[in-house]
Structures are given as structure tokens and as C-alpha cells.
Amino acid sequence: MDDLKARYYLYIVTAAFLWGMIALLYNELAAGGLSQMQVVAVRALVSGVLLTGYLAIFDRGALRINWKDCWIFAGTGMLSFVLFNYCYFMSIDLVSVSVSVVLLNTAPIFIMIISAICFHDRITRKKLVALVITITGCILVTGVLSADPAAFSPAGILYGVASGFCYGLYSVFGSLAVRKGYSSITITAYTFLFAALGSLPLCSPAKLFPLLHGKTLLAALAIGALVTLLPFLLFTKGLTRIDSGTASIIAAMELVFASLVGLLILGDSFTWGKLVGDLLIIFSVITLNTKLFDKNTVQTGG
């Protein structure tokens, strides 16, 4: 591998590493008195202001949209970004980081099902295999089969699965935006802006902003800039030289990084079931992006 291409691999690995840090910053903000919805609002607002400000200075054309398409960005921002973040943070509070991040990464399965229904995409053999592997991995990692009731929180797991579903909605609305001719950076900018518009009225702004000082302010800036905006830019940069299938496999390292943060820093418990479940989820992502099990398809839709 030449040094130049290795750099682009590093961009994607760094993006995955930064995404894996979100729980650490979320805990810092929660300790500062912010609610789950306030953290969502901060993440959207900081990212939206930074990206929109950058585009306003360097690429104003990327901010041009047809205002009749606002409903699409309301879908990516309000229905997807706001709800998936809220459910994800609730899951972290009720179960653990390592469990929550795995449940969030069930999103490709929901994307497969929604795409089959809405866009008549074909369900291939490898997608069915990935679905079975993912469900098995989730059962192991969530502790459903554990004899210890404390290891199983139905509400936390439901929030985790909901975060994966809401995250999957992004691909549905994002696909509609792409079909309208919008670039990825335009879609992302308006996603953040609509997410901020949707979450700010729900987060008691009068109580939120007085909390943003000292370490809490630094964590707020970091969660918006370092684990939201920066990894997106790095991942997009990596895609200029690395194909999307390979990039998706590398980005699955987020699971590993988030699990390590939970185990080494946040005190999550270790079990062999969680480890095997993590590995199965990662393998399912690899399966979805390789030629394994892809000889036959199941046609859906009309």
C-alpha cells in the first residue's frame, strides 16, 4: 500500500475512533446537568453553526436548496438525527455504552427492510445472512439470555433498537435528497440545522445555556466539533480514494472503540457474550460489503 492511500485509510480509522468517543463526552455533559435532549441540541447546534459558517465563507453554492424540499431535511434532521441521538443517549443511561453502540449499529438491517418497502430494493442472500448474524449478535451483547436480571433492561434495549431504526431513517430521507441532486455536504449542513431547530424548543434553552461554562462548555464544543463534524469531514475525505464498501468495513471499528471506552474508562462490565456479539455484528457489516453469500436474491416490491 502506498503512503498516500494509507493516509486515506487513516482518515476513516480516525473518524471511527472519534465517533467511538461520543459516550465519553455525553457523560461529561450529563454530569454538567444537561438532559438527553439538551445534549442532542448542543450537538446539532455546534455542528450546524460550524459547517454552515464554513460553507457561507468558502462554498455558498452548497447552501442553495429548493425550499419545497425542506420536508426532506426535516426528515434527516428532526426525525432521524434528533430521535436517534435521544434514543441512543437514553440507552446509554439505562444499559451501557457497549450494548448501546451495538444496538445503534443495527441500522443497516432497518435500512435493508425500509429500502425494500419504499424503494423496492432487492433483498439478497448476503443481506439475509447479515440479518441473522446481527440478530444473534444483539441477543448475545444485550444479555437477553443472561441469568442475571440486572444485566437486562427492556427499556434500555428498546431505546437502543429505536436508535438504530431512527438512524436508518437517515438513509431513506438522504436517498431522496440525493435523487433531488443535493451533495452530501449540503444534506449534512441542513440536517444539522433542522436538527437544531427541532431540538432547541424541546430542551428548555433558558436552562441550557447557563449550564454551558467551564468543562461543560468545552465538552459541548467537543461533541459538536470533534465527534460529529470532524469525523464526517474525515470520512468524506477518505471516500475520495477508498471505495464505500471498504470504508464501511473500516468504520465498523467504531464498535470496537466505543466498547473499549465503555470497558476501560466508563466501567462497563465485560462478558464473553458481549465480545462474541460484537464480533458477530462486525462480521455482519463485512458480509454486507463483500461478495459472500450473494448468489441468489429475493425480489420484493412491484
C-alpha positions in Angstrom: 0.0 0.0 0.0 1.5 3.4 -1.0 1.8 6.1 1.7 -0.8 8.3 0.0 -3.5 5.6 0.1 -2.5 4.7 3.7 -3.3 8.3 4.7 -6.9 7.9 3.4 -7.3 4.7 5.4 -6.1 6.6 8.4 -8.7 9.3 7.8 -11.5 6.7 8.1 -10.0 5.0 11.1 -9.7 8.4 12.8 -13.3 9.1 12.0 -14.4 5.8 13.6 -12.2 6.5 16.6 -13.8 9.9 17.1 -17.3 8.5 16.7 -16.5 6.0 19.4 -15.7 8.8 21.9 -19.2 10.2 21.9 -20.3 8.4 25.1 -17.3 9.9 27.0 -18.4 13.4 26.1 -22.0 12.6 26.7 -21.3 11.6 30.2 -19.3 14.8 30.8 -22.3 16.9 29.6 -24.7 14.8 31.7 -22.5 15.4 34.7 -22.8 19.1 34.0 -26.6 18.9 34.3 -27.6 18.6 30.7 -30.6 16.3 29.8 -30.5 13.9 26.9 -32.4 16.3 24.7 -30.2 19.2 25.7 -27.1 17.2 24.6 -28.8 16.4 21.3 -29.5 20.2 20.8 -25.9 21.1 21.6 -24.5 18.5 19.2 -26.8 19.7 16.4 -26.3 23.4 17.1 -22.5 23.4 17.3 -22.1 21.2 14.2 -24.7 23.2 12.2 -23.2 26.6 13.1 -19.7 25.5 12.3 -20.5 23.7 9.0 -22.9 26.4 7.8 -20.4 29.1 8.7 -17.7 27.3 6.8 -19.9 26.9 3.7 -21.1 30.6 3.9 -17.4 31.7 3.6 -15.9 29.1 1.2 -18.8 27.5 -0.7 -22.0 29.4 -0.7 -23.4 27.4 -3.6 -23.6 24.3 -1.3 -26.2 26.2 0.8 -28.6 26.7 -2.1 -31.7 24.5 -1.9 -35.3 24.5 -3.1 -37.3 25.4 -0.1 -40.0 23.0 -1.3 -37.6 20.2 -0.3 -37.4 21.3 3.4 -39.5 18.4 4.4 -36.7 16.1 3.3 -34.2 17.8 5.6 -36.8 17.9 8.4 -36.7 14.1 7.9 -32.9 13.8 8.1 -32.6 16.3 10.9 -35.7 16.1 13.1 -37.0 12.5 12.5 -33.6 10.9 12.2 -30.8 12.9 13.9 -32.8 14.2 16.9 -34.6 11.0 17.6 -31.7 8.6 17.1 -29.4 10.7 19.3 -32.1 11.0 22.0 -32.8 7.2 22.0 -29.1 6.4 21.9 -28.3 8.6 24.9 -31.3 7.1 26.8 -30.0 3.7 26.0 -26.5 4.6 27.4 -28.2 5.7 30.6 -30.2 2.6 31.0 -27.8 -0.1 29.9 -24.2 0.5 28.9 -22.1 2.1 26.1 -21.0 -1.2 24.7 -24.6 -2.5 24.4 -26.0 0.8 23.1 -23.4 1.2 20.3 -24.1 -2.3 19.0 -27.9 -1.7 19.0 -27.3 1.6 17.2 -25.3 -0.3 14.6 -28.4 -2.5 13.7 -29.3 0.5 11.5 -28.1 -1.3 8.2 -30.7 -4.0 8.9 -33.5 -1.4 9.2 -32.2 0.3 6.1 -32.4 -3.0 4.2 -36.0 -3.5 5.2 -37.1 0.1 4.7 -35.4 0.2 1.3 -37.1 -3.0 0.2 -40.5 -1.5 1.1 -40.0 2.1 -0.1 -37.6 1.7 -3.0 -38.2 -1.9 -4.0 -34.6 -2.8 -3.4 -33.7 -6.5 -3.6 -33.1 -8.5 -0.5 -30.0 -10.6 -1.3 -28.8 -13.8 0.3 -25.9 -11.9 2.0 -28.4 -9.4 3.4 -30.4 -12.2 4.9 -27.3 -13.9 6.3 -26.2 -10.5 7.8 -29.7 -10.1 9.3 -29.5 -13.5 11.1 -25.9 -12.8 12.3 -26.9 -9.3 13.5 -29.9 -10.5 15.5 -27.8 -13.3 17.0 -25.1 -10.7 17.9 -27.6 -8.4 19.5 -29.1 -11.2 21.6 -25.6 -12.0 23.0 -24.5 -8.5 23.5 -27.6 -7.2 25.2 -27.7 -10.0 27.8 -31.2 -11.2 27.0 -30.1 -14.7 27.7 -28.3 -13.8 30.9 -29.5 -15.4 34.2 -28.9 -12.1 35.9 -32.0 -9.8 35.5 -29.8 -6.7 36.3 -27.9 -7.4 33.0 -31.1 -6.9 31.0 -33.0 -3.6 30.8 -36.0 -3.9 28.4 -36.4 -0.2 28.2 -32.7 0.4 27.5 -32.7 -2.2 24.8 -35.9 -0.8 23.2 -34.3 2.7 23.2 -31.1 1.1 21.6 -33.1 -0.6 18.9 -35.1 2.6 18.3 -31.9 4.5 17.9 -30.9 2.0 15.1 -34.3 2.4 13.4 -34.2 6.2 13.6 -30.6 6.3 12.3 -31.8 4.1 9.4 -34.4 6.7 8.5 -31.5 9.0 7.6 -30.7 6.8 4.6 -34.3 6.9 3.4 -34.5 10.7 3.5 -30.9 11.1 2.5 -31.6 9.0 -0.6 -34.5 11.2 -1.5 -32.2 14.3 -1.2 -29.5 12.7 -3.4 -32.2 11.9 -6.0 -33.0 15.6 -5.9 -29.4 16.4 -6.8 -28.1 17.6 -3.4 -24.5 17.0 -2.4 -23.5 15.1 0.7 -22.2 18.3 2.4 -25.4 20.2 1.6 -27.5 17.4 3.1 -25.3 17.2 6.2 -25.4 21.0 6.7 -29.2 21.2 6.5 -29.6 18.0 8.6 -27.7 19.7 11.4 -29.7 23.0 11.0 -33.1 21.3 11.1 -31.9 19.1 14.0 -31.1 22.2 15.9 -34.5 23.8 15.0 -36.3 20.6 16.1 -34.4 20.0 19.4 -34.0 23.5 20.8 -37.7 24.1 21.5 -37.7 20.8 23.4 -34.6 21.4 25.5 -35.5 24.4 27.7 -32.9 26.8 26.2 -33.3 29.2 29.1 -32.0 26.5 31.4 -29.5 25.0 28.9 -27.2 28.0 28.1 -26.4 28.9 31.7 -25.1 25.4 32.1 -22.5 25.9 29.3 -19.4 27.1 31.1 -16.0 25.7 32.1 -15.6 21.9 31.4 -19.2 21.6 30.3 -18.7 24.3 27.6 -15.6 22.5 26.4 -17.4 19.2 26.2 -20.3 20.8 24.3 -17.9 22.3 21.7 -16.1 18.9 21.5 -19.2 16.8 21.0 -20.2 19.1 18.1 -16.9 19.7 16.5 -14.7 16.7 17.3 -17.1 13.7 17.4 -19.8 15.0 14.9 -18.4 17.4 12.3 -14.7 16.4 12.1 -15.3 12.7 11.7 -17.8 13.4 8.9 -15.3 15.5 7.1 -12.5 12.9 7.6 -14.8 10.1 6.4 -15.8 12.1 3.3 -12.2 12.8 2.6 -11.4 9.1 2.9 -14.1 8.2 0.4 -12.2 10.2 -2.3 -9.7 7.4 -2.5 -11.3 4.4 -0.7 -14.4 2.7 -2.0 -17.6 2.9 0.1 -17.7 -0.8 0.8 -14.2 -0.9 2.2 -14.8 2.4 4.1 -17.9 0.9 5.8 -16.0 -2.1 7.0 -13.2 0.1 8.4 -15.8 2.4 10.0 -17.2 -0.6 11.9 -14.1 -0.1 14.1 -16.4 2.4 15.9 -17.9 -0.6 17.6 -14.5 -1.6 19.0 -13.5 1.9 20.0 -16.8 2.6 21.8 -16.7 -0.8 23.6 -13.2 0.0 24.7 -14.2 3.4 26.0 -17.1 1.7 27.9 -14.9 -1.0 29.4 -11.7 0.9 30.2 -13.0 4.3 31.1 -16.7 4.2 31.9 -16.7 0.9 33.8 -18.9 -1.3 31.6 -18.8 -4.9 32.6 -17.0 -7.5 30.4 -18.7 -10.7 29.3 -17.7 -13.3 26.7 -21.2 -12.9 25.3 -20.7 -9.2 24.6 -17.4 -10.0 22.9 -18.8 -12.6 20.7 -21.8 -10.4 19.9 -19.5 -7.5 19.0 -17.6 -9.8 16.6 -20.8 -11.1 15.0 -22.0 -7.6 14.4 -18.7 -6.6 12.8 -18.8 -9.8 10.7 -22.3 -8.9 9.5 -21.0 -5.5 8.3 -18.2 -7.2 6.5 -20.8 -9.7 5.0 -22.9 -6.8 3.7 -19.9 -5.3 1.9 -18.3 -8.4 0.3 -19.3 -11.0 -2.3 -20.0 -13.7 0.4 -23.4 -15.3 0.2 -24.5 -13.2 -2.8 -25.6 -15.7 -5.4 -29.4 -15.5 -5.0 -31.8 -12.7 -4.3 -35.3 -12.4 -3.0 -37.3 -9.9 -5.1 -39.5 -7.6 -3.2 -41.9 -4.9 -4.2 -43.7 -4.4 -7.5 
